[in-house]
Amino acid sequence: MSKIEECRATLRGLADWEPYLLQESGLPGPRGNLELMQAVADEGAAAQFHRWAALTPEEAPGDSPQGFLACCGAVGLGRLAAEGDATVLPTLRRLANDPRWRLREAVAMALQRLGDADMEALLAEMEHWSAGTLLERRAAAAALCEPRLLGKPAHVERVLGILHRITAAIPTFTGRKSPEFCALAKGLSYCWSVAVCALPEVGKGRFEVWLACTDPDVRRIMRENLKKNRLARMDAAWVARCQAQLA
């Protein structure tokens, strides 16, 4: 039995989940209890998810056990989306802009649940988010660049297109020292490598377009992607040529 399955079994035996979730959250600490979070999303009810997702940063700071409840709510909303309830997507989009980084990660996990069930629906939604705020763009990239979602070439090509559009907008942004821009740049600094590895014959060409870009942040993003081991395992010689072009 996996840890998630163990957590699910425990939850099914509890009348009141919240004391257990607060105690077992792993917060404050370096890592929240992600397995328990997924189990809650599997076993919980819509009313719980909406109540927890509505907790504000003041009520549930990001590194607190209460913040864990907010994250559980977000991932649970992802289960509802995967089951066909598109009405939760505006709530997830709002949460993608939350100042709590753990909650923003939970939004990406929620969206990946939708992708597991209906990748076409996720891609369609992320097309909209990729033209939104900096943090919505970051959420779109992070949600889509998950290897388990990138098994079909047609899907990967659309993901590469979304990454291209997000990256193309970077030179137009001001306030590049803001937390929001830094979060977007950090996400793009690994997302490209995931998408390229999923479809190298197309991804390499889409990546190479940006090697000639003079924008310092775009170049930094490409440089960071080239440091990822997944790309070296894919084609070390290609990585070396790209690095030389950026030098």
ZADO-1210 file (C-alpha; in nm, 4 decimals, padded with zeros to 6 digits):
<atoms>
<atom x="00.0000" y="00.0000" z="00.0000" code="MET" pos="1"/>
<atom x="00.1385" y="00.3393" z="-00.1010" code="SER" pos="2"/>
<atom x="00.1551" y="00.6323" z="00.1381" code="LYS" pos="3"/>
<atom x="-00.1325" y="00.8002" z="-00.0440" code="ILE" pos="4"/>
<atom x="-00.3432" y="00.4872" z="-00.0063" code="GLU" pos="5"/>
<atom x="-00.2545" y="00.4697" z="00.3636" code="GLU" pos="6"/>
<atom x="-00.3615" y="00.8320" z="00.4059" code="CYS" pos="7"/>
<atom x="-00.6864" y="00.7678" z="00.2228" code="ARG" pos="8"/>
<atom x="-00.7643" y="00.4761" z="00.4497" code="ALA" pos="9"/>
<atom x="-00.6941" y="00.6864" z="00.7576" code="THR" pos="10"/>
<atom x="-00.9178" y="00.9678" z="00.6363" code="LEU" pos="11"/>
<atom x="-01.2043" y="00.7296" z="00.5715" code="ARG" pos="12"/>
<atom x="-01.1904" y="00.6324" z="00.9401" code="GLY" pos="13"/>
<atom x="-01.2065" y="00.9887" z="01.0735" code="LEU" pos="14"/>
<atom x="-01.5185" y="01.1877" z="01.1499" code="ALA" pos="15"/>
<atom x="-01.3322" y="01.5194" z="01.1740" code="ASP" pos="16"/>
<atom x="-01.0412" y="01.5595" z="00.9364" code="TRP" pos="17"/>
<atom x="-00.9062" y="01.9003" z="01.0268" code="GLU" pos="18"/>
<atom x="-00.7209" y="01.8158" z="01.3519" code="PRO" pos="19"/>
<atom x="-00.5479" y="01.5290" z="01.1715" code="TYR" pos="20"/>
<atom x="-00.4590" y="01.7426" z="00.8699" code="LEU" pos="21"/>
<atom x="-00.3185" y="02.0195" z="01.0873" code="LEU" pos="22"/>
<atom x="-00.1117" y="01.7726" z="01.2878" code="GLN" pos="23"/>
<atom x="00.0203" y="01.5809" z="00.9869" code="GLU" pos="24"/>
<atom x="00.0662" y="01.8760" z="00.7495" code="SER" pos="25"/>
<atom x="00.4460" y="01.8817" z="00.7833" code="GLY" pos="26"/>
<atom x="00.4256" y="02.2595" z="00.8253" code="LEU" pos="27"/>
<atom x="00.5977" y="02.4693" z="00.9268" code="PRO" pos="28"/>
<atom x="00.8871" y="02.2898" z="00.7640" code="GLY" pos="29"/>
<atom x="01.0713" y="02.2437" z="00.4359" code="PRO" pos="30"/>
<atom x="00.8156" y="02.0063" z="00.2841" code="ARG" pos="31"/>
<atom x="00.4423" y="01.9812" z="00.3243" code="GLY" pos="32"/>
<atom x="00.2807" y="01.6388" z="00.3341" code="ASN" pos="33"/>
<atom x="00.2093" y="01.6096" z="-00.0378" code="LEU" pos="34"/>
<atom x="00.0878" y="01.2510" z="-00.0130" code="GLU" pos="35"/>
<atom x="-00.1730" y="01.3495" z="00.2441" code="LEU" pos="36"/>
<atom x="-00.2707" y="01.6458" z="00.0276" code="MET" pos="37"/>
<atom x="-00.3404" y="01.4160" z="-00.2675" code="GLN" pos="38"/>
<atom x="-00.5317" y="01.1745" z="-00.0434" code="ALA" pos="39"/>
<atom x="-00.7517" y="01.4582" z="00.0792" code="VAL" pos="40"/>
<atom x="-00.8226" y="01.5569" z="-00.2809" code="ALA" pos="41"/>
<atom x="-00.9187" y="01.1971" z="-00.3579" code="ASP" pos="42"/>
<atom x="-01.1445" y="01.1481" z="-00.0566" code="GLU" pos="43"/>
<atom x="-01.2838" y="01.4908" z="00.0272" code="GLY" pos="44"/>
<atom x="-01.6084" y="01.6653" z="-00.0582" code="ALA" pos="45"/>
<atom x="-01.6682" y="01.9770" z="-00.2639" code="ALA" pos="46"/>
<atom x="-01.7856" y="02.1790" z="00.0371" code="ALA" pos="47"/>
<atom x="-01.4580" y="02.1065" z="00.2185" code="GLN" pos="48"/>
<atom x="-01.2504" y="02.2047" z="-00.0819" code="PHE" pos="49"/>
<atom x="-01.4298" y="02.5348" z="-00.1298" code="HIS" pos="50"/>
<atom x="-01.4106" y="02.6209" z="00.2409" code="ARG" pos="51"/>
<atom x="-01.0387" y="02.5513" z="00.2658" code="TRP" pos="52"/>
<atom x="-00.9537" y="02.7180" z="-00.0652" code="ALA" pos="53"/>
<atom x="-01.1259" y="03.0343" z="00.0596" code="ALA" pos="54"/>
<atom x="-00.8867" y="03.0703" z="00.3548" code="LEU" pos="55"/>
<atom x="-00.7008" y="03.3998" z="00.3196" code="THR" pos="56"/>
<atom x="-00.3270" y="03.4532" z="00.3712" code="PRO" pos="57"/>
<atom x="-00.4128" y="03.6141" z="00.7050" code="GLU" pos="58"/>
<atom x="-00.6201" y="03.3157" z="00.8164" code="GLU" pos="59"/>
<atom x="-00.3830" y="03.0574" z="00.6742" code="ALA" pos="60"/>
<atom x="-00.0241" y="03.1771" z="00.6248" code="PRO" pos="61"/>
<atom x="00.1670" y="02.9850" z="00.3636" code="GLY" pos="62"/>
<atom x="00.4054" y="02.7992" z="00.5934" code="ASP" pos="63"/>
<atom x="00.1455" y="02.7138" z="00.8569" code="SER" pos="64"/>
<atom x="-00.0701" y="02.4046" z="00.9102" code="PRO" pos="65"/>
<atom x="-00.3702" y="02.6192" z="00.8193" code="GLN" pos="66"/>
<atom x="-00.1966" y="02.7032" z="00.4927" code="GLY" pos="67"/>
<atom x="-00.1848" y="02.3294" z="00.4283" code="PHE" pos="68"/>
<atom x="-00.5645" y="02.3240" z="00.4454" code="LEU" pos="69"/>
<atom x="-00.5773" y="02.5912" z="00.1755" code="ALA" pos="70"/>
<atom x="-00.3505" y="02.3791" z="-00.0439" code="CYS" pos="71"/>
<atom x="-00.5686" y="02.0723" z="00.0121" code="CYS" pos="72"/>
<atom x="-00.8666" y="02.2774" z="-00.0967" code="GLY" pos="73"/>
<atom x="-00.6952" y="02.3849" z="-00.4179" code="ALA" pos="74"/>
<atom x="-00.5893" y="02.0324" z="-00.5150" code="VAL" pos="75"/>
<atom x="-00.9391" y="01.9112" z="-00.4306" code="GLY" pos="76"/>
<atom x="-01.0837" y="02.1665" z="-00.6699" code="LEU" pos="77"/>
<atom x="-00.8603" y="02.0084" z="-00.9309" code="GLY" pos="78"/>
<atom x="-01.0351" y="01.6783" z="-00.8718" code="ARG" pos="79"/>
<atom x="-01.3695" y="01.8469" z="-00.9270" code="LEU" pos="80"/>
<atom x="-01.2402" y="01.9984" z="-01.2514" code="ALA" pos="81"/>
<atom x="-01.1198" y="01.6555" z="-01.3610" code="ALA" pos="82"/>
<atom x="-01.4682" y="01.5226" z="-01.2939" code="GLU" pos="83"/>
<atom x="-01.6119" y="01.7837" z="-01.5297" code="GLY" pos="84"/>
<atom x="-01.6927" y="02.0773" z="-01.3012" code="ASP" pos="85"/>
<atom x="-01.5521" y="02.3708" z="-01.4982" code="ALA" pos="86"/>
<atom x="-01.7037" y="02.6196" z="-01.2527" code="THR" pos="87"/>
<atom x="-01.4021" y="02.5747" z="-01.0236" code="VAL" pos="88"/>
<atom x="-01.1555" y="02.7018" z="-01.2840" code="LEU" pos="89"/>
<atom x="-01.2073" y="03.0739" z="-01.2088" code="PRO" pos="90"/>
<atom x="-01.1343" y="03.0007" z="-00.8423" code="THR" pos="91"/>
<atom x="-00.8149" y="02.8186" z="-00.9347" code="LEU" pos="92"/>
<atom x="-00.7161" y="03.1083" z="-01.1596" code="ARG" pos="93"/>
<atom x="-00.7626" y="03.3491" z="-00.8695" code="ARG" pos="94"/>
<atom x="-00.5571" y="03.1235" z="-00.6433" code="LEU" pos="95"/>
<atom x="-00.2794" y="03.1157" z="-00.9035" code="ALA" pos="96"/>
<atom x="-00.2236" y="03.4811" z="-00.8123" code="ASN" pos="97"/>
<atom x="-00.2033" y="03.4162" z="-00.4379" code="ASP" pos="98"/>
<atom x="00.1068" y="03.5432" z="-00.2537" code="PRO" pos="99"/>
<atom x="00.1544" y="03.2010" z="-00.0895" code="ARG" pos="100"/>
<atom x="00.3964" y="03.0005" z="-00.3046" code="TRP" pos="101"/>
<atom x="00.2787" y="02.6686" z="-00.1613" code="ARG" pos="102"/>
<atom x="-00.0751" y="02.7472" z="-00.2667" code="LEU" pos="103"/>
<atom x="00.0427" y="02.8378" z="-00.6146" code="ARG" pos="104"/>
<atom x="00.2146" y="02.4984" z="-00.6356" code="GLU" pos="105"/>
<atom x="-00.1091" y="02.3364" z="-00.5237" code="ALA" pos="106"/>
<atom x="-00.2881" y="02.5107" z="-00.8109" code="VAL" pos="107"/>
<atom x="-00.0424" y="02.3555" z="-01.0570" code="ALA" pos="108"/>
<atom x="-00.1074" y="02.0124" z="-00.9030" code="MET" pos="109"/>
<atom x="-00.4813" y="02.0764" z="-00.9292" code="ALA" pos="110"/>
<atom x="-00.4530" y="02.1641" z="-01.2971" code="LEU" pos="111"/>
<atom x="-00.2485" y="01.8516" z="-01.3617" code="GLN" pos="112"/>
<atom x="-00.5391" y="01.6473" z="-01.2286" code="ARG" pos="113"/>
<atom x="-00.7501" y="01.8056" z="-01.5007" code="LEU" pos="114"/>
<atom x="-00.4784" y="01.7203" z="-01.7523" code="GLY" pos="115"/>
<atom x="-00.4758" y="01.3572" z="-01.6382" code="ASP" pos="116"/>
<atom x="-00.8471" y="01.3360" z="-01.7128" code="ALA" pos="117"/>
<atom x="-00.8748" y="01.5654" z="-02.0163" code="ASP" pos="118"/>
<atom x="-00.5556" y="01.7134" z="-02.1583" code="MET" pos="119"/>
<atom x="-00.7469" y="01.8919" z="-02.4323" code="GLU" pos="120"/>
<atom x="-00.9512" y="02.0767" z="-02.1703" code="ALA" pos="121"/>
<atom x="-00.6376" y="02.1714" z="-01.9771" code="LEU" pos="122"/>
<atom x="-00.4653" y="02.3001" z="-02.2901" code="LEU" pos="123"/>
<atom x="-00.7688" y="02.5073" z="-02.3847" code="ALA" pos="124"/>
<atom x="-00.7821" y="02.6641" z="-02.0385" code="GLU" pos="125"/>
<atom x="-00.4094" y="02.7288" z="-02.0247" code="MET" pos="126"/>
<atom x="-00.4251" y="02.9100" z="-02.3590" code="GLU" pos="127"/>
<atom x="-00.6274" y="03.1734" z="-02.1740" code="HIS" pos="128"/>
<atom x="-00.4115" y="03.1774" z="-01.8621" code="TRP" pos="129"/>
<atom x="-00.0953" y="03.2158" z="-02.0719" code="SER" pos="130"/>
<atom x="-00.2156" y="03.5625" z="-02.1714" code="ALA" pos="131"/>
<atom x="-00.3037" y="03.6615" z="-01.8155" code="GLY" pos="132"/>
<atom x="-00.1047" y="03.7921" z="-01.5209" code="THR" pos="133"/>
<atom x="00.2571" y="03.6945" z="-01.4668" code="LEU" pos="134"/>
<atom x="00.1543" y="03.4381" z="-01.2069" code="LEU" pos="135"/>
<atom x="-00.1202" y="03.2976" z="-01.4285" code="GLU" pos="136"/>
<atom x="00.1364" y="03.2513" z="-01.7042" code="ARG" pos="137"/>
<atom x="00.3651" y="03.0829" z="-01.4533" code="ARG" pos="138"/>
<atom x="00.0816" y="02.8502" z="-01.3465" code="ALA" pos="139"/>
<atom x="00.0084" y="02.7585" z="-01.7080" code="ALA" pos="140"/>
<atom x="00.3705" y="02.6670" z="-01.7769" code="ALA" pos="141"/>
<atom x="00.4111" y="02.4727" z="-01.4523" code="ALA" pos="142"/>
<atom x="00.0864" y="02.2826" z="-01.4970" code="ALA" pos="143"/>
<atom x="00.1583" y="02.1792" z="-01.8542" code="LEU" pos="144"/>
<atom x="00.5265" y="02.0901" z="-01.8166" code="CYS" pos="145"/>
<atom x="00.4727" y="01.7687" z="-01.6265" code="GLU" pos="146"/>
<atom x="00.6236" y="01.4642" z="-01.8015" code="PRO" pos="147"/>
<atom x="00.3263" y="01.2370" z="-01.7351" code="ARG" pos="148"/>
<atom x="00.1014" y="01.4754" z="-01.9304" code="LEU" pos="149"/>
<atom x="00.3277" y="01.4949" z="-02.2352" code="LEU" pos="150"/>
<atom x="00.2832" y="01.1555" z="-02.3953" code="GLY" pos="151"/>
<atom x="00.1150" y="01.2699" z="-02.7173" code="LYS" pos="152"/>
<atom x="00.3155" y="01.4688" z="-02.9743" code="PRO" pos="153"/>
<atom x="00.0184" y="01.6897" z="-03.0615" code="ALA" pos="154"/>
<atom x="-00.0158" y="01.7910" z="-02.6979" code="HIS" pos="155"/>
<atom x="00.3550" y="01.8650" z="-02.6663" code="VAL" pos="156"/>
<atom x="00.3465" y="02.0839" z="-02.9764" code="GLU" pos="157"/>
<atom x="00.0690" y="02.2906" z="-02.8203" code="ARG" pos="158"/>
<atom x="00.2629" y="02.3162" z="-02.4939" code="VAL" pos="159"/>
<atom x="00.5689" y="02.4345" z="-02.6853" code="LEU" pos="160"/>
<atom x="00.3522" y="02.6955" z="-02.8521" code="GLY" pos="161"/>
<atom x="00.2273" y="02.8211" z="-02.5168" code="ILE" pos="162"/>
<atom x="00.5824" y="02.8395" z="-02.3811" code="LEU" pos="163"/>
<atom x="00.6869" y="03.0291" z="-02.6937" code="HIS" pos="164"/>
<atom x="00.4144" y="03.2888" z="-02.6450" code="ARG" pos="165"/>
<atom x="00.4899" y="03.3330" z="-02.2766" code="ILE" pos="166"/>
<atom x="00.8605" y="03.3720" z="-02.3493" code="THR" pos="167"/>
<atom x="00.7957" y="03.6130" z="-02.6376" code="ALA" pos="168"/>
<atom x="00.6208" y="03.8503" z="-02.3982" code="ALA" pos="169"/>
<atom x="00.9114" y="03.8749" z="-02.1553" code="ILE" pos="170"/>
<atom x="01.0909" y="04.1617" z="-02.3337" code="PRO" pos="171"/>
<atom x="00.7737" y="04.3708" z="-02.2975" code="THR" pos="172"/>
<atom x="00.7525" y="04.3336" z="-01.9200" code="PHE" pos="173"/>
<atom x="00.8560" y="04.6031" z="-01.6760" code="THR" pos="174"/>
<atom x="00.9188" y="04.5569" z="-01.3030" code="GLY" pos="175"/>
<atom x="01.1374" y="04.2549" z="-01.3554" code="ARG" pos="176"/>
<atom x="01.2565" y="04.2497" z="-00.9950" code="LYS" pos="177"/>
<atom x="00.9020" y="04.1874" z="-00.8707" code="SER" pos="178"/>
<atom x="00.8236" y="03.8565" z="-00.6951" code="PRO" pos="179"/>
<atom x="00.5722" y="03.7799" z="-00.9682" code="GLU" pos="180"/>
<atom x="00.8218" y="03.8163" z="-01.2512" code="PHE" pos="181"/>
<atom x="01.0844" y="03.6193" z="-01.0585" code="CYS" pos="182"/>
<atom x="00.8346" y="03.3360" z="-01.0088" code="ALA" pos="183"/>
<atom x="00.7562" y="03.3296" z="-01.3806" code="LEU" pos="184"/>
<atom x="01.1231" y="03.3314" z="-01.4788" code="ALA" pos="185"/>
<atom x="01.2004" y="03.0547" z="-01.2307" code="LYS" pos="186"/>
<atom x="00.9246" y="02.8389" z="-01.3746" code="GLY" pos="187"/>
<atom x="01.0298" y="02.8940" z="-01.7336" code="LEU" pos="188"/>
<atom x="01.3867" y="02.8077" z="-01.6313" code="SER" pos="189"/>
<atom x="01.2895" y="02.4402" z="-01.6100" code="TYR" pos="190"/>
<atom x="00.9659" y="02.4149" z="-01.8084" code="CYS" pos="191"/>
<atom x="01.1324" y="02.4479" z="-02.1475" code="TRP" pos="192"/>
<atom x="01.3622" y="02.1543" z="-02.0745" code="SER" pos="193"/>
<atom x="01.0673" y="01.9302" z="-01.9834" code="VAL" pos="194"/>
<atom x="00.8800" y="02.0120" z="-02.3032" code="ALA" pos="195"/>
<atom x="01.1867" y="01.9785" z="-02.5268" code="VAL" pos="196"/>
<atom x="01.2647" y="01.6343" z="-02.3856" code="CYS" pos="197"/>
<atom x="00.9070" y="01.5235" z="-02.4442" code="ALA" pos="198"/>
<atom x="00.9380" y="01.5880" z="-02.8197" code="LEU" pos="199"/>
<atom x="01.3028" y="01.6554" z="-02.9136" code="PRO" pos="200"/>
<atom x="01.2543" y="01.6606" z="-03.2899" code="GLU" pos="201"/>
<atom x="01.0256" y="01.9631" z="-03.2561" code="VAL" pos="202"/>
<atom x="01.1315" y="02.1019" z="-02.9205" code="GLY" pos="203"/>
<atom x="01.4946" y="02.1613" z="-03.0133" code="LYS" pos="204"/>
<atom x="01.3971" y="02.3893" z="-03.2977" code="GLY" pos="205"/>
<atom x="01.1509" y="02.5850" z="-03.0821" code="ARG" pos="206"/>
<atom x="01.4188" y="02.6249" z="-02.8153" code="PHE" pos="207"/>
<atom x="01.6899" y="02.7324" z="-03.0586" code="GLU" pos="208"/>
<atom x="01.4819" y="03.0293" z="-03.1709" code="VAL" pos="209"/>
<atom x="01.5540" y="03.1923" z="-02.8352" code="TRP" pos="210"/>
<atom x="01.9310" y="03.1509" z="-02.8491" code="LEU" pos="211"/>
<atom x="01.9538" y="03.4599" z="-03.0669" code="ALA" pos="212"/>
<atom x="01.7388" y="03.6730" z="-02.8377" code="CYS" pos="213"/>
<atom x="01.9238" y="03.9654" z="-02.6826" code="THR" pos="214"/>
<atom x="01.6945" y="04.0077" z="-02.3831" code="ASP" pos="215"/>
<atom x="01.9020" y="03.9253" z="-02.0720" code="PRO" pos="216"/>
<atom x="01.6194" y="03.7516" z="-01.8873" code="ASP" pos="217"/>
<atom x="01.5286" y="03.5334" z="-02.1830" code="VAL" pos="218"/>
<atom x="01.8943" y="03.4366" z="-02.2230" code="ARG" pos="219"/>
<atom x="01.9170" y="03.3572" z="-01.8524" code="ARG" pos="220"/>
<atom x="01.6073" y="03.1367" z="-01.8748" code="ILE" pos="221"/>
<atom x="01.7519" y="02.9441" z="-02.1678" code="MET" pos="222"/>
<atom x="02.0868" y="02.9105" z="-01.9928" code="ARG" pos="223"/>
<atom x="01.9190" y="02.7647" z="-01.6832" code="GLU" pos="224"/>
<atom x="01.7274" y="02.5112" z="-01.8904" code="ASN" pos="225"/>
<atom x="02.0499" y="02.3951" z="-02.0517" code="LEU" pos="226"/>
<atom x="02.1836" y="02.3072" z="-01.7056" code="LYS" pos="227"/>
<atom x="01.9107" y="02.0472" z="-01.6525" code="LYS" pos="228"/>
<atom x="02.0334" y="01.6894" z="-01.6551" code="ASN" pos="229"/>
<atom x="01.7332" y="01.5779" z="-01.8549" code="ARG" pos="230"/>
<atom x="01.8603" y="01.7747" z="-02.1555" code="LEU" pos="231"/>
<atom x="02.2138" y="01.6398" z="-02.1212" code="ALA" pos="232"/>
<atom x="02.0745" y="01.2863" z="-02.1143" code="ARG" pos="233"/>
<atom x="01.8673" y="01.3658" z="-02.4224" code="MET" pos="234"/>
<atom x="02.1516" y="01.5088" z="-02.6339" code="ASP" pos="235"/>
<atom x="02.4704" y="01.6316" z="-02.4647" code="ALA" pos="236"/>
<atom x="02.6269" y="01.7526" z="-02.7900" code="ALA" pos="237"/>
<atom x="02.3237" y="01.9663" z="-02.8712" code="TRP" pos="238"/>
<atom x="02.3308" y="02.1149" z="-02.5210" code="VAL" pos="239"/>
<atom x="02.6987" y="02.2048" z="-02.5624" code="ALA" pos="240"/>
<atom x="02.6289" y="02.3777" z="-02.8954" code="ARG" pos="241"/>
<atom x="02.3443" y="02.5775" z="-02.7430" code="CYS" pos="242"/>
<atom x="02.5559" y="02.6770" z="-02.4441" code="GLN" pos="243"/>
<atom x="02.8310" y="02.7954" z="-02.6751" code="ALA" pos="244"/>
<atom x="02.5842" y="03.0107" z="-02.8654" code="GLN" pos="245"/>
<atom x="02.4661" y="03.1724" z="-02.5422" code="LEU" pos="246"/>
<atom x="02.8172" y="03.2292" z="-02.4072" code="ALA" pos="247"/>
</atoms>
